[in-house]
Amino acid sequence: MRPSCAHPTCPGPAEQCRAVRPSCAHPTCPGPAEQCHVALDFGPAGAKPVKHSSDKPRLSLAMGPGFVEIGKAMTYGAQKYSAHNYSNGGGLPRLDLIDAAARHIAAYVDGVDVDSESGLHHLAHAGASILMALDLIARSKGEDGRYQRKAKR
């Protein structure tokens, strides 16, 4: 049995210790231990990491209990119909999903919180329907059955 290294940053046995062995023990490092990408700090002292993502959606803002409830409704639908059923083939007509969302919202407005079939909140089902419609729109799937008004002259 090989003795493990006493240095806290070493990944393996003592004979692979960066403090003793001239080359790095990490398989992806090309050079000596002093140049190890794991051990080196490439930024100036006190520098904070930078991530350019201000133009990207902050999905963490959508997370929370409501998101979990929508996930439960999506799981219920996947068990009832099959996962991603709404996008099979050309996808469900988008208005079918909007109508389903509207029915669940109407039930909630009428004072009914829980869907009697699934036992889940009506707004969770509405959110799931809207997410599916948005997914179809983003992927150019599902018939767009909206009424097209004639242009004014």
Residue pairs with C-beta under 8 A, 6 or more apart in sequence:
2 13
2 14
2 15
3 13
3 14
4 10
4 12
4 13
4 14
5 12
5 13
5 14
5 16
5 17
5 19
6 14
7 17
7 18
7 19
9 18
9 38
9 39
10 16
10 17
10 18
10 19
10 25
11 25
11 26
12 25
14 20
15 21
16 25
17 25
18 24
18 25
18 33
18 36
18 39
19 33
21 33
22 32
22 33
23 29
23 31
23 32
23 33
24 31
24 32
24 33
24 35
24 36
24 39
25 33
26 36
26 37
26 38
28 37
29 35
29 36
29 37
29 38
33 39
34 40
43 49
66 123
66 124
66 127
69 120
69 121
69 123
69 124
69 127
70 124
70 127
70 128
70 131
72 120
72 124
73 118
73 120
73 121
73 124
73 125
73 127
73 128
74 128
74 131
76 118
76 120
77 85
77 86
77 128
78 84
78 85
82 88
86 92
86 97
86 132
86 135
86 136
86 142
87 132
87 135
87 136
87 139
87 141
87 142
90 141
90 142
90 143
91 136
91 139
91 141
91 142
91 143
92 132
92 136
92 142
93 142
93 143
93 145
94 133
94 136
94 137
94 142
94 143
94 144
94 145
94 146
95 143
95 145
95 146
97 129
97 130
97 132
97 133
97 136
97 142
98 129
98 130
98 133
100 125
100 126
100 129
101 125
101 126
101 127
101 129
101 130
101 133
102 126
104 115
104 122
104 123
104 125
104 126
104 129
105 122
105 123
105 126
107 115
107 122
108 121
108 122
108 123
108 126
112 122
113 121
113 122
114 120
114 121
114 122
115 121
115 122
115 125
118 125
133 142
136 142
